[in-house]
Amino acid sequence: MKIPAELSIRAITNGVFITKNMTVTRLVRHIQDAEGGTPCFRTDVRDSCPETSDTCEWADECKDALIAQWKR
């Protein structure tokens, strides 16, 4: 998947180096870390995460991602 331009700009602004094979998920985690947040995007934390789109800009994309059947 190609990384969206606005995400690339945000990464560069925060000093995050983008590698050739970096995924959007990994990039968002690096951005979260660079901005002082917890790099939790699409990790197991989302199963019990209390965040909403009002409190976390990544919440909707994070929680809507596919979850393995055995984890449901």
Secondary structure, 3 states (H helix, E strand, C coil): CCCCHHHHHHHHHCCCCCCCCCCHHHHHHHHHHHCCCCCCCCCHHHHCCCCCCCCCCCHHHHHCCCCCHHHC
